[in-house]
Amino acid sequence: MNFFSTPYHYAKCDVSHNPAGIKIVRKGNILFHAEMGNRNMQTTSEVSNEGWFGSVTMLNPESYRYFIAKIEGHSKVYKSDVNENNLFITDDGGDRLFSMLNKSEFKCVLWIVRTSATHNKSKTYK
């Protein structure tokens, strides 16, 4: 079953909350895997009902497309020691999005964990 789609390239998205983590796999290849270290989970810096609402732009140089996304729910915020996290981002040049993320030297410095959240997305606009 496909739960995740980045412009028409379907992938499997696994999310866990103890320890907090996310893994994105396409055709048996891990594209992205981030997992919070156990020591980071011991210190919650904030608990709230917070969310995010905004536009998500799709990476396509031939046409500008975007959708509106929203996520909300009970949240635990953890400040994160980057040395305690497990992080893998593919450097496979065949996947433009994750290759760009890898080159950006992305680091997890904050985790927002929602064990029960609601989310939705609009249609895609041009």
C-alpha atoms as an extended CHARMM CRD file, in Angstrom:
* protein
*
       126  EXT
         1         1  MET       CA              0.0000000000        0.0000000000        0.0000000000  PROA      1               0.0000000000
         2         2  ASN       CA              1.4070000000        3.4210000000       -0.9440000000  PROA      2               0.0000000000
         3         3  PHE       CA              1.0090000000        6.1490000000        1.6680000000  PROA      3               0.0000000000
         4         4  PHE       CA              3.4560000000        8.7110000000        0.3350000000  PROA      4               0.0000000000
         5         5  SER       CA              3.7460000000       10.3680000000       -3.0520000000  PROA      5               0.0000000000
         6         6  THR       CA              6.3010000000       12.9110000000       -4.1990000000  PROA      6               0.0000000000
         7         7  PRO       CA              5.1510000000       14.0910000000       -7.5880000000  PROA      7               0.0000000000
         8         8  TYR       CA              4.0170000000       10.7570000000       -8.9380000000  PROA      8               0.0000000000
         9         9  HSD       CA              6.9380000000        8.7590000000       -7.5630000000  PROA      9               0.0000000000
        10        10  TYR       CA              5.2520000000        6.5340000000       -5.0020000000  PROA      10              0.0000000000
        11        11  ALA       CA              7.1310000000        5.3060000000       -1.9500000000  PROA      11              0.0000000000
        12        12  LYS       CA              6.3920000000        3.5680000000        1.3320000000  PROA      12              0.0000000000
        13        13  CYS       CA              6.5360000000        5.8060000000        4.3910000000  PROA      13              0.0000000000
        14        14  ASP       CA              6.9560000000        4.1660000000        7.8130000000  PROA      14              0.0000000000
        15        15  VAL       CA              6.5240000000        6.3360000000       10.9000000000  PROA      15              0.0000000000
        16        16  SER       CA              7.3110000000        5.2890000000       14.4720000000  PROA      16              0.0000000000
        17        17  HSD       CA              6.9690000000        7.1200000000       17.7670000000  PROA      17              0.0000000000
        18        18  ASN       CA              9.1430000000        5.1360000000       20.1980000000  PROA      18              0.0000000000
        19        19  PRO       CA             11.7880000000        5.9850000000       19.2400000000  PROA      19              0.0000000000
        20        20  ALA       CA             10.4940000000        8.7170000000       16.9700000000  PROA      20              0.0000000000
        21        21  GLY       CA             11.4290000000        8.0940000000       13.3720000000  PROA      21              0.0000000000
        22        22  ILE       CA             10.5130000000        8.0670000000        9.7130000000  PROA      22              0.0000000000
        23        23  LYS       CA             11.7070000000        5.8750000000        6.8500000000  PROA      23              0.0000000000
        24        24  ILE       CA             10.9200000000        6.3840000000        3.1620000000  PROA      24              0.0000000000
        25        25  VAL       CA             11.5330000000        3.4310000000        0.8380000000  PROA      25              0.0000000000
        26        26  ARG       CA             10.9740000000        3.2020000000       -2.9040000000  PROA      26              0.0000000000
        27        27  LYS       CA             11.3970000000       -0.0440000000       -4.8550000000  PROA      27              0.0000000000
        28        28  GLY       CA             13.3410000000       -1.5830000000       -1.9600000000  PROA      28              0.0000000000
        29        29  ASN       CA             15.7850000000        1.3510000000       -1.7060000000  PROA      29              0.0000000000
        30        30  ILE       CA             15.9130000000        3.4750000000        1.4420000000  PROA      30              0.0000000000
        31        31  LEU       CA             15.7370000000        7.1250000000        0.3750000000  PROA      31              0.0000000000
        32        32  PHE       CA             15.4720000000        8.7330000000        3.7940000000  PROA      32              0.0000000000
        33        33  HSD       CA             15.6890000000        7.3890000000        7.3310000000  PROA      33              0.0000000000
        34        34  ALA       CA             15.7490000000        9.5090000000       10.4730000000  PROA      34              0.0000000000
        35        35  GLU       CA             15.4170000000        8.1890000000       14.0000000000  PROA      35              0.0000000000
        36        36  MET       CA             15.7020000000       10.1580000000       17.2200000000  PROA      36              0.0000000000
        37        37  GLY       CA             18.2690000000        8.8700000000       19.6890000000  PROA      37              0.0000000000
        38        38  ASN       CA             16.8220000000        7.4610000000       22.9350000000  PROA      38              0.0000000000
        39        39  ARG       CA             18.5990000000       10.0530000000       25.0630000000  PROA      39              0.0000000000
        40        40  ASN       CA             16.9040000000       12.8570000000       23.0790000000  PROA      40              0.0000000000
        41        41  MET       CA             13.4610000000       11.4290000000       23.9460000000  PROA      41              0.0000000000
        42        42  GLN       CA             14.0980000000       11.8250000000       27.6830000000  PROA      42              0.0000000000
        43        43  THR       CA             13.7080000000       15.6170000000       27.6560000000  PROA      43              0.0000000000
        44        44  THR       CA             10.4840000000       17.1250000000       26.3420000000  PROA      44              0.0000000000
        45        45  SER       CA             10.8800000000       20.8700000000       25.9140000000  PROA      45              0.0000000000
        46        46  GLU       CA              7.2400000000       21.6470000000       25.1300000000  PROA      46              0.0000000000
        47        47  VAL       CA              3.8360000000       19.9550000000       24.9790000000  PROA      47              0.0000000000
        48        48  SER       CA              1.0230000000       21.6100000000       23.0530000000  PROA      48              0.0000000000
        49        49  ASN       CA             -1.7110000000       21.2960000000       20.4680000000  PROA      49              0.0000000000
        50        50  GLU       CA              0.0710000000       22.8210000000       17.5460000000  PROA      50              0.0000000000
        51        51  GLY       CA              0.0290000000       22.4320000000       13.8340000000  PROA      51              0.0000000000
        52        52  TRP       CA              1.3130000000       23.5940000000       10.5000000000  PROA      52              0.0000000000
        53        53  PHE       CA             -0.5310000000       24.9680000000        7.4720000000  PROA      53              0.0000000000
        54        54  GLY       CA              1.0540000000       26.0820000000        4.2290000000  PROA      54              0.0000000000
        55        55  SER       CA              1.8440000000       25.4720000000        0.5910000000  PROA      55              0.0000000000
        56        56  VAL       CA              4.1240000000       22.6860000000       -0.5970000000  PROA      56              0.0000000000
        57        57  THR       CA              5.8650000000       23.3350000000       -3.9050000000  PROA      57              0.0000000000
        58        58  MET       CA              6.6450000000       20.3840000000       -6.1470000000  PROA      58              0.0000000000
        59        59  LEU       CA             10.0820000000       20.1810000000       -7.7220000000  PROA      59              0.0000000000
        60        60  ASN       CA              9.4470000000       20.2990000000      -11.4330000000  PROA      60              0.0000000000
        61        61  PRO       CA             11.4400000000       22.7550000000      -13.5670000000  PROA      61              0.0000000000
        62        62  GLU       CA              8.9240000000       22.5220000000      -16.4200000000  PROA      62              0.0000000000
        63        63  SER       CA              5.8280000000       23.5870000000      -14.4780000000  PROA      63              0.0000000000
        64        64  TYR       CA              5.1470000000       25.2800000000      -11.1510000000  PROA      64              0.0000000000
        65        65  ARG       CA              2.7400000000       23.1810000000       -9.0870000000  PROA      65              0.0000000000
        66        66  TYR       CA              1.8280000000       23.2050000000       -5.4270000000  PROA      66              0.0000000000
        67        67  PHE       CA             -0.7430000000       21.9880000000       -2.9200000000  PROA      67              0.0000000000
        68        68  ILE       CA             -1.9020000000       23.2220000000        0.4670000000  PROA      68              0.0000000000
        69        69  ALA       CA             -1.1330000000       20.9430000000        3.4150000000  PROA      69              0.0000000000
        70        70  LYS       CA             -2.2080000000       20.9380000000        7.0390000000  PROA      70              0.0000000000
        71        71  ILE       CA             -1.2000000000       18.8900000000       10.0810000000  PROA      71              0.0000000000
        72        72  GLU       CA             -2.3550000000       19.3250000000       13.6570000000  PROA      72              0.0000000000
        73        73  GLY       CA             -2.6930000000       17.4760000000       16.9390000000  PROA      73              0.0000000000
        74        74  HSD       CA             -1.2160000000       16.9560000000       20.3800000000  PROA      74              0.0000000000
        75        75  SER       CA              2.5210000000       17.5500000000       20.0040000000  PROA      75              0.0000000000
        76        76  LYS       CA              5.6250000000       16.8430000000       22.0400000000  PROA      76              0.0000000000
        77        77  VAL       CA              8.6340000000       18.9200000000       21.0260000000  PROA      77              0.0000000000
        78        78  TYR       CA             12.1360000000       17.6200000000       21.6590000000  PROA      78              0.0000000000
        79        79  LYS       CA             15.3550000000       19.5720000000       21.1920000000  PROA      79              0.0000000000
        80        80  SER       CA             17.7750000000       17.1710000000       19.6570000000  PROA      80              0.0000000000
        81        81  ASP       CA             21.4880000000       16.4710000000       19.9230000000  PROA      81              0.0000000000
        82        82  VAL       CA             22.4130000000       15.7680000000       16.2910000000  PROA      82              0.0000000000
        83        83  ASN       CA             25.1050000000       13.3240000000       17.4390000000  PROA      83              0.0000000000
        84        84  GLU       CA             22.4460000000       11.1120000000       19.0670000000  PROA      84              0.0000000000
        85        85  ASN       CA             20.2040000000       10.8140000000       15.9760000000  PROA      85              0.0000000000
        86        86  ASN       CA             20.4110000000        8.2060000000       13.2470000000  PROA      86              0.0000000000
        87        87  LEU       CA             20.1180000000        9.9150000000        9.8760000000  PROA      87              0.0000000000
        88        88  PHE       CA             20.4840000000        8.5870000000        6.3510000000  PROA      88              0.0000000000
        89        89  ILE       CA             19.6710000000       10.5010000000        3.1610000000  PROA      89              0.0000000000
        90        90  THR       CA             20.3920000000        8.8850000000       -0.1800000000  PROA      90              0.0000000000
        91        91  ASP       CA             22.9940000000       10.4890000000       -2.3770000000  PROA      91              0.0000000000
        92        92  ASP       CA             21.6870000000        8.6010000000       -5.3900000000  PROA      92              0.0000000000
        93        93  GLY       CA             21.6620000000       11.1070000000       -8.2370000000  PROA      93              0.0000000000
        94        94  GLY       CA             18.5570000000        9.3750000000       -9.6340000000  PROA      94              0.0000000000
        95        95  ASP       CA             16.3780000000       10.8700000000       -6.8980000000  PROA      95              0.0000000000
        96        96  ARG       CA             16.5710000000       14.6440000000       -7.2150000000  PROA      96              0.0000000000
        97        97  LEU       CA             14.7030000000       15.5850000000       -4.0200000000  PROA      97              0.0000000000
        98        98  PHE       CA             16.7060000000       13.4350000000       -1.6220000000  PROA      98              0.0000000000
        99        99  SER       CA             19.9570000000       14.1160000000       -3.4570000000  PROA      99              0.0000000000
       100       100  MET       CA             19.3740000000       17.8680000000       -2.9300000000  PROA      100             0.0000000000
       101       101  LEU       CA             18.4880000000       17.2760000000        0.7410000000  PROA      101             0.0000000000
       102       102  ASN       CA             21.6730000000       15.2470000000        1.1870000000  PROA      102             0.0000000000
       103       103  LYS       CA             23.8080000000       18.0070000000       -0.3580000000  PROA      103             0.0000000000
       104       104  SER       CA             22.1890000000       20.5910000000        1.9480000000  PROA      104             0.0000000000
       105       105  GLU       CA             23.8560000000       18.8910000000        4.9440000000  PROA      105             0.0000000000
       106       106  PHE       CA             20.4670000000       18.6260000000        6.6890000000  PROA      106             0.0000000000
       107       107  LYS       CA             20.5990000000       17.9410000000       10.4450000000  PROA      107             0.0000000000
       108       108  CYS       CA             17.7460000000       17.0740000000       12.8340000000  PROA      108             0.0000000000
       109       109  VAL       CA             17.8720000000       19.6560000000       15.6160000000  PROA      109             0.0000000000
       110       110  LEU       CA             14.2170000000       19.5670000000       16.6550000000  PROA      110             0.0000000000
       111       111  TRP       CA             11.6430000000       16.7820000000       16.6270000000  PROA      111             0.0000000000
       112       112  ILE       CA              7.8910000000       17.4000000000       16.8020000000  PROA      112             0.0000000000
       113       113  VAL       CA              6.1860000000       14.1090000000       17.6590000000  PROA      113             0.0000000000
       114       114  ARG       CA              2.4400000000       13.6260000000       17.2210000000  PROA      114             0.0000000000
       115       115  THR       CA              1.2850000000       10.1390000000       18.2220000000  PROA      115             0.0000000000
       116       116  SER       CA             -2.2110000000       10.9650000000       16.9840000000  PROA      116             0.0000000000
       117       117  ALA       CA             -2.5180000000       13.7090000000       14.4040000000  PROA      117             0.0000000000
       118       118  THR       CA             -4.8450000000       14.7750000000       11.6480000000  PROA      118             0.0000000000
       119       119  HSD       CA             -3.5790000000       15.8620000000        8.2870000000  PROA      119             0.0000000000
       120       120  ASN       CA             -4.9360000000       16.7270000000        4.8910000000  PROA      120             0.0000000000
       121       121  LYS       CA             -3.9330000000       18.1530000000        1.5540000000  PROA      121             0.0000000000
       122       122  SER       CA             -5.7220000000       20.0670000000       -1.1630000000  PROA      122             0.0000000000
       123       123  LYS       CA             -5.8240000000       19.2890000000       -4.8350000000  PROA      123             0.0000000000
       124       124  THR       CA             -2.7170000000       20.1880000000       -6.8160000000  PROA      124             0.0000000000
       125       125  TYR       CA             -2.7180000000       23.6930000000       -8.2990000000  PROA      125             0.0000000000
       126       126  LYS       CA             -0.8130000000       24.9160000000      -11.3470000000  PROA      126             0.0000000000
